[in-house]
Amino acid sequence: EETEQLQYEAAQLEARVKELCDGNAETRELQQRCESERLNGLLRDARRGHQLSFAAAQSALSECLTAGHSCPLGSRIHLGKNWDERRQKLVELRDLKVRNALEYALARSQFLDPLKPHHSDEHTENSSGDFCCSRFDQIQFDGVESVQQVFDALLLCVRSVETSISERLRLRTVRENYDSVGESIANFRLLSAHCGVQVESHSVMFAKLFERHELGGDAPPCGVVVFDAVDDDELFPYRPAARVRKDVASAIVLRAHKRRKSSGSEELVVVMTACKFVSLRRAAFELPRRALRGIRESMCWGLLLVKSINEMLYPEFACPAVEDLDVRAIDELLASAGEDEDEDEDGDVLKDMAFRAFEEHLGLRAADAFALVDDVGDFDFGAMDNAATSALLSALV
């Protein structure tokens, strides 16, 4: 009996020991979980702090750029009255401008994957009252034969940029006093009209295509196109009392890259790196609010050149003409646009909505869509029928 009692007590003690061990394990697990949550909280706070510090640095950088508004692509250009001297001046500037543009574009895209698209855009007003835009784009062209092909398409689009602006943005634009030195240097003025206000831009363009051996090492062929604003022109001075001045400085670099396809083979991809700085000078005369807003919204014209290049390289990108569209589809679109009655004092909300719908859903050319929307802007969209729509289309074509 004594032995059995001792065995029973020993079993009780073992059970108690096990219970205490299990309790300690649960306690340790709870302590570990609490410590893990505490460390995760610290990491989250640290990450949040880094994000806020980065946001503050971005704010400081934006303020620094705004205060100084130092364009990294611009330099002072003065052109005299003698035509030979003007051309010689541009010839002397070409190599320096091209080299600076290439260096800046490569530095700006240094840590980006060249085979992935990238875009950044910033607008601000500096201390002088000038409205400034800086834009960066990295765009890929696949299915092309060479850098030369894209370079040639780019130059063709540049030479007819006033037509693209007029057609796509519906800003009546003309090119004045065009002068060139061969195919790689040009000097021209663009004059646009927006809500009765004239905007002038006086620019020079430099272009160069580098073959592989010109860049040294294994560097692929590279095309560079540079724009810069003319500061003073004795032959064609700015007219601040009658026109708003817009300065454009831009660097466009084309480089060849290889991309592996799903089949395992490689394809050529031409990557366009575009850096653009635009400054709309403060007007010396009173501007209507609507005109100022419209000029600012259209001052950078985004990917206008890219759209033109795409249509040239890829015919399937071209939009159909007005006469190819289904009138009934347009009429239905107008009717649906009329369901939204939230219209501001100028009717811009309704027009913008219809304009976007035309361009996105019907593939209508921007100029024609804007013209159509503008023509019907004073009508009741919901009340328009096929006959009214057909009449408007007939007027356009």
C-alpha positions as CSV (number, residue, x, y, z in Angstrom):
1,E,0.0,0.0,0.0
2,E,2.8,2.4,0.8
3,T,4.4,1.6,-2.6
4,E,1.1,2.4,-4.4
5,Q,0.7,5.6,-2.5
6,L,4.2,6.7,-3.4
7,Q,3.6,5.8,-7.1
8,Y,0.4,7.8,-7.0
9,E,2.1,10.9,-5.5
10,A,4.9,10.5,-8.1
11,A,2.4,10.5,-10.9
12,Q,0.7,13.6,-9.4
13,L,4.0,15.4,-9.2
14,E,4.9,14.5,-12.9
15,A,1.5,15.8,-14.0
16,R,2.1,19.0,-12.1
17,V,5.6,19.4,-13.6
18,K,4.2,18.9,-17.1
19,E,1.4,21.4,-16.4
20,L,4.0,23.9,-15.3
21,C,6.2,23.3,-18.4
22,D,3.2,23.7,-20.7
23,G,2.3,26.9,-19.0
24,N,5.8,28.2,-19.4
25,A,5.8,27.3,-23.2
26,E,2.5,29.2,-23.7
27,T,4.0,32.1,-21.8
28,R,7.1,32.1,-23.9
29,E,5.1,31.8,-27.1
30,L,2.9,34.8,-26.0
31,Q,6.0,36.8,-25.1
32,Q,7.6,36.0,-28.5
33,R,4.4,37.0,-30.3
34,C,4.2,40.3,-28.4
35,E,7.9,41.0,-29.2
36,S,7.3,40.2,-32.8
37,E,4.4,42.6,-33.0
38,R,6.4,45.3,-31.2
39,L,9.3,44.9,-33.7
40,N,6.8,45.0,-36.7
41,G,5.3,48.1,-35.3
42,L,8.8,49.7,-35.0
43,L,9.5,48.7,-38.6
44,R,6.2,50.1,-39.8
45,D,6.9,53.4,-38.0
46,A,10.4,53.5,-39.5
47,R,9.1,52.9,-43.0
48,R,6.4,55.5,-42.6
49,G,9.1,57.9,-41.3
50,H,11.2,57.2,-44.4
51,Q,8.2,57.8,-46.7
52,L,7.5,61.1,-45.1
53,S,11.1,62.1,-45.3
54,F,11.1,61.2,-49.0
55,A,7.9,63.2,-49.5
56,A,9.5,66.2,-47.7
57,A,12.6,65.9,-49.9
58,Q,10.4,65.9,-53.0
59,S,8.7,69.0,-51.7
60,A,12.0,70.7,-51.1
61,L,13.3,69.7,-54.5
62,S,10.1,71.1,-56.2
63,E,10.5,74.3,-54.3
64,C,14.1,74.6,-55.2
65,L,13.3,74.1,-58.9
66,T,10.5,76.5,-58.7
67,A,12.5,79.2,-57.0
68,G,15.4,79.1,-59.4
69,H,13.7,77.6,-62.4
70,S,17.0,76.6,-63.8
71,C,16.4,74.7,-67.0
72,P,19.2,72.0,-67.3
73,L,18.8,72.0,-71.1
74,G,18.7,75.7,-71.8
75,S,21.4,78.2,-72.5
76,R,21.3,81.8,-73.7
77,I,20.9,82.1,-77.5
78,H,21.2,85.4,-79.3
79,L,20.7,85.7,-83.0
80,G,21.7,88.7,-85.0
81,K,20.4,90.2,-88.3
82,N,22.9,88.7,-90.7
83,W,21.7,85.3,-92.0
84,D,25.1,83.8,-92.5
85,E,26.1,84.7,-88.9
86,R,22.9,83.3,-87.6
87,R,23.5,80.0,-89.3
88,Q,27.1,79.9,-88.2
89,K,26.1,80.5,-84.6
90,L,23.8,77.5,-84.7
91,V,26.4,75.3,-86.3
92,E,28.8,76.2,-83.5
93,L,26.2,75.3,-80.9
94,R,25.1,72.0,-82.3
95,D,27.7,69.6,-80.9
96,L,27.6,71.1,-77.4
97,K,23.7,71.1,-77.3
98,V,23.6,67.5,-78.5
99,R,26.2,66.3,-76.0
100,N,24.5,68.1,-73.1
101,A,21.1,66.7,-74.0
102,L,22.5,63.2,-74.3
103,E,24.2,63.4,-70.9
104,Y,21.2,64.8,-69.2
105,A,18.8,62.2,-70.6
106,L,21.1,59.3,-69.7
107,A,21.5,60.6,-66.2
108,R,17.7,61.2,-65.8
109,S,17.0,57.6,-66.8
110,Q,20.0,56.0,-65.2
111,F,18.2,53.8,-62.6
112,L,15.1,53.0,-64.7
113,D,14.4,49.8,-66.5
114,P,14.7,50.9,-70.2
115,L,12.1,48.2,-71.3
116,K,9.4,49.6,-69.0
117,P,7.4,52.7,-69.7
118,H,7.8,55.6,-67.3
119,H,6.2,59.1,-67.0
120,S,6.4,62.0,-64.6
121,D,4.8,65.5,-65.0
122,E,5.0,68.6,-62.8
123,H,3.5,72.0,-63.2
124,T,4.2,75.0,-61.1
125,E,4.3,78.8,-61.0
126,N,7.7,80.4,-60.2
127,S,8.4,83.6,-58.3
128,S,8.3,85.7,-61.5
129,G,4.7,84.6,-62.3
130,D,5.8,82.3,-65.2
131,F,3.9,79.0,-65.4
132,C,6.3,76.1,-65.8
133,C,6.0,72.5,-66.9
134,S,8.6,69.8,-66.6
135,R,7.9,66.4,-68.1
136,F,9.8,63.1,-68.4
137,D,8.8,60.1,-70.5
138,Q,10.3,56.8,-71.4
139,I,8.6,55.0,-74.2
140,Q,9.3,51.8,-76.1
141,F,8.9,51.2,-79.8
142,D,8.9,47.5,-80.6
143,G,8.5,45.8,-84.0
144,V,10.8,48.4,-85.7
145,E,13.9,47.7,-87.8
146,S,16.4,50.2,-86.4
147,V,17.0,53.4,-84.5
148,Q,17.4,55.1,-87.8
149,Q,13.8,54.2,-88.7
150,V,12.4,55.8,-85.5
151,F,14.8,58.8,-85.8
152,D,13.6,59.5,-89.4
153,A,10.0,59.3,-88.3
154,L,10.7,61.7,-85.4
155,L,12.3,64.3,-87.7
156,L,9.4,64.1,-90.1
157,C,6.9,64.7,-87.3
158,V,9.0,67.6,-86.0
159,R,9.0,69.3,-89.4
160,S,5.2,69.2,-89.5
161,V,4.5,69.8,-85.8
162,E,2.4,72.8,-86.5
163,T,0.0,70.6,-88.5
164,S,-0.2,68.1,-85.6
165,I,-0.9,70.8,-83.1
166,S,-3.6,72.3,-85.3
167,E,-5.3,68.9,-86.0
168,R,-5.0,67.2,-82.7
169,L,-5.3,70.1,-80.2
170,R,-7.4,72.3,-82.5
171,L,-5.1,75.2,-81.9
172,R,-4.6,77.1,-85.1
173,T,-0.8,77.1,-85.4
174,V,1.5,78.3,-88.1
175,R,5.2,78.0,-88.6
176,E,7.0,81.3,-89.4
177,N,10.5,82.2,-90.6
178,Y,11.7,78.6,-91.0
179,D,15.4,78.4,-91.7
180,S,17.6,75.3,-91.7
181,V,21.2,74.2,-92.1
182,G,21.0,70.8,-93.7
183,E,18.8,68.2,-92.1
184,S,20.1,68.5,-88.6
185,I,19.7,72.2,-87.7
186,A,16.6,74.4,-87.9
187,N,15.4,77.7,-86.5
188,F,11.6,78.5,-86.5
189,R,8.8,80.3,-84.8
190,L,5.4,78.8,-84.0
191,L,2.5,81.1,-83.6
192,S,-0.8,79.7,-82.0
193,A,-4.1,81.2,-81.3
194,H,-6.1,80.2,-78.3
195,C,-9.4,81.9,-77.4
196,G,-8.3,85.0,-79.3
197,V,-4.9,85.1,-77.6
198,Q,-1.7,84.7,-79.6
199,V,1.1,82.5,-78.2
200,E,4.5,82.6,-79.8
201,S,7.4,80.2,-79.4
202,H,10.8,80.8,-81.0
203,S,13.0,77.7,-81.1
204,V,16.1,76.1,-82.5
205,M,16.4,72.4,-83.2
206,F,19.6,70.2,-83.4
207,A,19.6,66.6,-84.4
208,K,22.3,63.9,-84.7
209,L,22.4,60.2,-85.2
210,F,25.4,58.4,-83.6
211,E,26.5,55.2,-85.1
212,R,27.9,52.5,-82.9
213,H,31.6,53.4,-83.4
214,E,31.0,57.1,-82.6
215,L,30.0,56.5,-79.0
216,G,32.9,54.1,-78.2
217,G,32.8,50.6,-76.7
218,D,29.8,48.5,-77.2
219,A,27.3,51.4,-77.0
220,P,24.4,50.9,-79.5
221,P,23.4,53.4,-82.1
222,C,21.8,56.5,-80.6
223,G,19.7,59.3,-82.0
224,V,19.4,62.7,-80.3
225,V,17.0,65.6,-81.1
226,V,17.3,68.8,-79.0
227,F,15.1,71.9,-78.8
228,D,16.0,75.2,-77.1
229,A,14.4,78.6,-76.9
230,V,15.9,81.7,-78.6
231,D,16.3,84.4,-76.0
232,D,16.9,87.4,-78.3
233,D,16.4,87.7,-82.1
234,E,17.2,90.9,-83.7
235,L,15.4,90.0,-86.9
236,F,12.3,88.7,-85.3
237,P,12.0,90.1,-81.7
238,Y,9.3,89.0,-79.3
239,R,6.1,91.0,-79.0
240,P,5.2,90.9,-75.3
241,A,2.6,93.6,-75.6
242,A,0.5,91.5,-78.0
243,R,1.6,87.9,-77.5
244,V,2.2,85.4,-74.7
245,R,5.7,83.9,-74.9
246,K,6.4,80.2,-74.5
247,D,9.9,78.8,-74.2
248,V,10.6,75.2,-74.9
249,A,13.7,73.2,-74.1
250,S,13.6,69.5,-74.8
251,A,15.9,66.5,-75.2
252,I,14.8,63.4,-77.0
253,V,17.2,60.4,-77.1
254,L,16.6,57.1,-79.0
255,R,18.6,54.0,-78.1
256,A,18.4,50.4,-79.2
257,H,17.8,47.6,-76.7
258,K,17.2,43.9,-76.9
259,R,14.2,42.1,-75.3
260,R,13.7,38.4,-75.0
261,K,10.4,37.2,-76.4
262,S,8.4,34.3,-74.9
263,S,9.7,32.1,-77.7
264,G,13.2,32.6,-76.5
265,S,14.3,34.7,-79.4
266,E,15.3,38.4,-79.1
267,E,13.6,41.4,-80.6
268,L,14.8,45.0,-81.1
269,V,13.2,47.7,-79.0
270,V,14.0,51.3,-79.6
271,V,13.6,53.3,-76.3
272,M,12.7,57.0,-76.4
273,T,13.8,59.0,-73.4
274,A,12.2,62.5,-73.6
275,C,12.9,65.3,-71.1
276,K,10.9,68.5,-71.6
277,F,10.9,71.9,-69.9
278,V,8.3,74.5,-70.9
279,S,7.9,78.0,-69.5
280,L,4.9,80.2,-70.2
281,R,6.0,83.7,-69.5
282,R,3.8,86.0,-67.5
283,A,1.8,88.1,-69.9
284,A,2.4,91.8,-70.1
285,F,-1.3,92.4,-70.7
286,E,-4.6,91.2,-69.1
287,L,-5.6,87.7,-70.1
288,P,-9.2,86.4,-69.9
289,R,-9.5,83.7,-67.2
290,R,-10.7,81.1,-69.8
291,A,-7.9,81.9,-72.2
292,L,-5.2,81.6,-69.5
293,R,-6.6,78.3,-68.3
294,G,-6.8,76.9,-71.8
295,I,-3.2,78.0,-72.7
296,R,-1.8,76.5,-69.5
297,E,-3.7,73.2,-70.1
298,S,-2.3,72.9,-73.6
299,M,1.1,74.3,-73.1
300,C,3.1,71.1,-72.9
301,W,1.0,69.0,-75.4
302,G,2.2,65.8,-73.8
303,L,2.7,62.9,-76.1
304,L,1.7,64.7,-79.3
305,L,4.9,63.7,-81.1
306,V,4.7,60.2,-79.8
307,K,1.2,59.8,-81.2
308,S,2.4,61.1,-84.6
309,I,5.4,58.7,-84.6
310,N,3.1,55.8,-83.7
311,E,0.8,56.5,-86.6
312,M,3.8,56.6,-88.9
313,L,5.5,53.4,-87.6
314,Y,2.3,51.5,-87.0
315,P,-0.5,52.2,-89.6
316,E,-3.1,50.5,-87.4
317,F,-2.7,53.3,-84.9
318,A,-4.2,55.9,-87.3
319,C,-7.7,57.0,-86.3
320,P,-10.6,56.7,-88.8
321,A,-11.8,59.8,-90.6
322,V,-15.1,61.4,-89.7
323,E,-16.9,60.0,-92.8
324,D,-16.0,56.4,-91.7
325,L,-17.9,56.7,-88.4
326,D,-21.3,55.3,-87.6
327,V,-23.6,58.3,-87.4
328,R,-26.1,56.4,-85.2
329,A,-23.3,55.6,-82.7
330,I,-22.4,59.2,-82.5
331,D,-26.0,60.2,-82.0
332,E,-26.3,57.7,-79.2
333,L,-23.2,59.1,-77.6
334,L,-24.6,62.6,-77.8
335,A,-27.8,61.5,-76.3
336,S,-26.0,59.8,-73.4
337,A,-23.9,62.9,-72.9
338,G,-27.1,64.9,-72.5
339,E,-28.0,62.9,-69.4
340,D,-25.4,64.8,-67.3
341,E,-26.7,68.3,-66.5
342,D,-23.8,69.3,-64.2
343,E,-22.5,72.0,-66.5
344,D,-20.4,75.0,-65.4
345,E,-20.8,78.6,-66.6
346,D,-18.9,78.0,-69.8
347,G,-20.4,74.6,-70.6
348,D,-16.9,73.1,-70.4
349,V,-17.7,70.1,-68.3
350,L,-20.2,68.8,-70.9
351,K,-17.9,69.5,-73.8
352,D,-14.9,67.8,-72.2
353,M,-17.0,64.8,-71.3
354,A,-18.2,64.4,-74.9
355,F,-14.8,65.1,-76.3
356,R,-13.2,62.3,-74.3
357,A,-16.0,60.0,-75.2
358,F,-15.6,60.7,-78.9
359,E,-11.8,60.1,-78.8
360,E,-11.8,57.0,-76.5
361,H,-14.9,55.1,-77.7
362,L,-15.2,56.0,-81.4
363,G,-11.6,56.6,-82.3
364,L,-12.4,60.0,-83.7
365,R,-9.5,62.3,-84.6
366,A,-9.0,64.8,-81.8
367,A,-9.4,67.8,-84.1
368,D,-12.7,66.5,-85.5
369,A,-14.0,65.5,-82.2
370,F,-13.3,68.8,-80.6
371,A,-14.8,70.6,-83.6
372,L,-18.0,68.5,-83.4
373,V,-18.3,69.0,-79.7
374,D,-17.6,72.7,-80.0
375,D,-20.3,73.1,-82.8
376,V,-22.9,71.3,-80.7
377,G,-21.9,72.8,-77.4
378,D,-24.8,75.2,-77.3
379,F,-27.4,72.6,-78.2
380,D,-29.4,70.2,-76.0
381,F,-27.4,67.0,-76.5
382,G,-30.3,64.8,-75.5
383,A,-32.7,66.4,-78.0
384,M,-30.4,65.9,-81.0
385,D,-31.5,63.3,-83.5
386,N,-29.8,61.6,-86.4
387,A,-30.6,64.4,-88.8
388,A,-29.0,67.0,-86.6
389,T,-25.9,64.8,-86.1
390,S,-25.7,64.0,-89.8
391,A,-25.8,67.7,-90.6
392,L,-23.0,68.5,-88.2
393,L,-20.9,65.6,-89.7
394,S,-21.6,66.9,-93.2
395,A,-20.3,70.3,-92.2
396,L,-17.1,68.8,-90.9
397,V,-16.3,66.6,-93.9
